[in-house]
């Protein structure tokens, strides 16, 4: 029941040269795959103010985007994540 994300780093976002980045734009530009959930990671640098919308963002990436003058918006997942089972190994069997 885990959620798998497609990782996009800050250097890839910076190379696009756009002022606003969404998962749909990343798919159009060939940075992410269609139908995947996007998570922005903090590798690289970002030099311009960018409005980033993604399904998840790491803390270092969020700090770097805000420090560059941009903003971060979390896109909600289209489903609810199932909570972990409470109890022993025979729970939910």
C-alpha positions in Angstrom: 0.0 0.0 0.0 3.0 2.3 -0.3 2.9 5.4 -2.5 5.7 5.6 -5.1 6.9 9.0 -6.3 8.8 10.1 -9.3 11.8 12.1 -8.1 12.5 15.5 -9.7 15.5 17.5 -8.5 15.9 21.2 -8.2 18.5 21.4 -11.0 16.0 19.8 -13.4 13.4 22.5 -12.4 16.0 25.2 -12.7 17.0 24.1 -16.2 13.4 24.5 -17.5 13.5 28.2 -16.9 9.8 28.5 -16.1 8.1 30.7 -13.5 5.5 28.0 -12.6 6.0 24.2 -12.5 3.2 21.6 -12.1 3.2 17.9 -12.6 1.4 18.3 -16.0 4.2 20.7 -17.2 6.9 18.3 -16.0 5.2 15.6 -18.1 5.0 17.9 -21.2 8.7 18.8 -20.9 9.7 15.1 -20.5 11.1 15.5 -17.0 8.5 13.2 -15.4 6.4 10.2 -16.6 2.7 10.4 -17.3 0.5 9.0 -14.5 3.2 9.3 -11.7 3.2 11.3 -8.5 5.9 13.9 -8.4 8.2 14.5 -5.5 10.7 17.4 -5.6 14.1 16.7 -4.0 16.8 19.1 -3.0 19.7 18.1 -5.2 21.1 21.1 -7.1 20.4 24.8 -6.9 17.5 27.0 -7.9 18.3 30.6 -8.9 15.0 32.1 -9.9 11.6 32.4 -8.1 9.4 29.5 -9.2 5.9 28.5 -8.1 6.2 24.7 -7.6 3.1 22.4 -7.3 3.9 18.8 -6.6 2.5 15.8 -4.7 5.4 15.9 -2.2 8.4 18.1 -1.5 11.4 17.4 0.7 12.3 19.8 3.4 15.6 20.9 1.8 13.9 21.5 -1.5 11.2 23.6 0.1 13.8 25.7 1.9 15.7 26.3 -1.3 12.6 27.2 -3.3 11.4 29.7 -0.6 14.9 31.1 -0.2 14.9 31.9 -4.0 11.6 33.7 -3.6 9.3 31.0 -4.9 6.4 29.2 -3.3 5.5 25.5 -2.8 2.0 24.0 -3.1 1.2 20.4 -2.3 -1.2 18.7 -4.7 -3.4 16.2 -2.8 -3.3 12.6 -3.8 -6.4 11.3 -5.6 -6.9 8.6 -2.9 -6.6 8.2 0.8 -3.5 6.4 2.1 -4.5 3.3 4.1 -3.2 3.6 7.7 -0.9 0.9 9.1 -2.5 -2.0 10.9 -2.4 -1.8 14.6 -1.9 -5.0 16.6 0.2 -8.1 15.9 1.2 -10.0 12.8 -2.2 -11.6 12.5 -4.2 -8.4 12.3 -6.2 -7.9 9.0 -5.9 -11.5 7.9 
